[in-house]
Each structure stands twice: as C-alpha cells, then as structure tokens.
Amino acid sequence: MAVLQDILAWSQANLKPWQQDAVRRLFHQQMTADDLDDLYAMLKAGNGVADPQSRQPQPLAAEHLPIVAAKADAAVLVSMSNVSNVNRLAPAQTLTFAPKGMTVIYGPNGAGKSGYARVLKRACRARDITEDVRSNAFEKPEAGRLAQADFQITSGADTKTVSWVKNC
C-alpha cells in the first residue's frame, strides 16, 4: 500500500488543513452537500472569516489507512453465516468463499446478493458504504433487532469466528 502512504505524505506536506480534511473525506466516502458546506466553512476560516459552528479540519492520518499485513499473516475470509435481520435473507444459510482466487456470487433478482454485499461492505470497512444494511421490509421493525452475521476467518494456521452487529 505504498501509494496510500505516498498520498498521506503528500497531503501532510503540501496541503492546507481544510484540503487535508477533504482528502480524508474523499478517502472514506463520497462527498455530500454537508461535507462541501463543512469544507467551505473551513476554507473561509483559514482565510480569516469566522465560522459560527467552529468546524475544525480533521486531516488524513495514518490511522485512516488500512493496516498492511505480511503475506503470511493475511486474514482470509472463509465464510459468512448466521445472517439475521438483513433483507429477507433465509436463516441458517452459509455463504462460503474460496480460500484462494475469487468467489463469484450470482443469482436472479431478489435472491439476496445485494443484502450479503451490504453486510460485507459494512463489516469489512469498505470505502463505499453509501447503501445501508436493510432489514426485512415485510416485517414490522422492532427495537433492538439489529442486522448481524458471523464470519469465519483464517490467519496463518488459526481459524476463528468473528461476530458482527450493525453499528456496534
């Protein structure tokens, strides 16, 4: 991930604080109208125009970049199971991933491909998380019923199950 380290170094050495904040926001998500308002206010504050909300830039930092593991220590996603409170995904199903190469998930419309993808994007901290993990639209929403799933992961010789709960 040398490119990401280069972007970090470039932003720290060459950009103004509000621009560094813009790089961080672009790195994590698509820009919203609120993001543009924040950046504009920080630009003005950097040039002597007071911001009534006192917004402060949060520049891109090393902790915003993904951790690069040695090849031997790389985590491999083996399966996703026990998905609940996500779309109309069937209970007690396991989605298995190839340990090497690529896994292709296919099926007709309404089969659950997007539901699984949204869970993976949230649980694995993808950059694009614009789509929310949705509950079953045909059931009455209940407080405390959060989307959740279990992931089996191997790292070297170790295999473990990690539980994910939306917004936790």
N, C-alpha and C positions, 0 to 999 in steps of 0.2 A: 504494500500500500504506500509505496514511496510517493506516488502522485498526491495522495491526500496530505502527507507530511509536507510536500512542496507547497501545496495550496495554503496550508496553515502558516508556514514560514513566510510566504509571500504576503498573506493578509496581515500578519503581525508587523512586518517591516514596511509595508508600502501604503496601507490604507488608513483612513481616518476611523475613529471609533464607530461612527454610525455605519460606515461601509463594512467594517468588520462584523457588525451585528447583521447586516444584510447578507453577508456570506454565510453566517451561521444559519440564518433563517432559510436561505436557499438550499443549504446542505440538508436540512431536516424535512422540508416540506415545500409545497407550492406556496407562493405569496398570496395572501388575502388582502382585501381592501384595508383591514385593520393593520396588517403588517406595514403596508405602504404609508398609512397615516402615522404609525409609530416612527418609521424611518424618516419621514419628512419632518416630524417634530424634533427628532434628534439632530437632523441636519441643521435646522434652524437654531437649535440650542447651541450647537457647536460654532455658530456664527453670531452669537450674542442675542438671539431672540428667545426670550424666556418661554419655557413650556409649562403651562398651568398644571399639567399632570406629572411633571418632573420625571419623565421617562428617561431611563439610563441605558446606554448600549450594553449589550452582553456579547462580547466578541467570540468568534470561533476559537475554541481552545482544544487542547489535546484530549480532554475527556469527552468531547463531542465526536471524536473519531472512533471507528471500530477498532477493537483490540485485534492485533495480528498475532495469531498463534503459530508456533512452529508446526511444520507439516505433521510430525509425529503426534503432536498434541491437539490436532484439529478435531473439533467436535463434529460428529456425523449424525444427522437426523435419521433415525431408523423407522419410527412410526409415530402416528398421531392417533389417539384413541380416546374413548370416553368423552366425546364431544357432547356437550349438553347446552341447551338454551341458545342454540345458534340455528337460525332459519328453521327449516323443517327437516334438519338432518336426522337420519334414523339413529336411535340409540344403539349402543353396544357395537358400533362399527369401528374397524381399524383400517386406517389408510397407511399402507406400507411403502417406504421409499427405498430405492436402490442404493446399496452401500457405496457403489462407485458408478459414475456416469450420471445419467439424467433420468428422472421419473416423469412420465407424461400422464396427466390426468385428463380424461376425456369422457364425454357422455352427452346425452340430449339436454336440451334446455330444462331447467328446473331440477336437475339431478343432484345439485349441491356443490358443484365445482367452485363457484364464487364464494360460497359460505366457508368452505375449507380454506380457500386462498386468503380471505379476510382474516381468519383466525391466525394463519401462518404469518401474515404480514404484521399483525399486532404482536404476536408472541415473539417473533424473531427480530423485532425492531427494524422493519423495513423503512426506507426513507419515505416512500409514498404510503401514507396511512390516511388518505383523504376519505376513504369509504369506511364507515363504522361497521363493527360486527353487529349484525342484526339478530333480534330474537324472532320467534315464530309469529308472523303477522296474524295467524288464525287463532292464536290463544290470547286470552286476556293477560296483559302484563301484570306481574306480581312483584312486589318489592322484595329485594333480596335474592332474586333469581338472576344471577349473572352468568354470562357466557363463560364456559370453561372447557379445558381439554388437558389431556395428558400426553406428554411427548417422551418417547424412548430415545435416548441419546447415548452414543458410544464415544469414548475418548480414550484412545490407546486400547488397553485391554479392559477398561472399566465400562460398564453399561449401567445407566441409571434412568429412572423415570422422573421427569420434572412436570409438576402440575402448573398450569397457567389459569388464572382467573382474570377476566376483563377488569381493567382499571385498578388492579391490586399489585 
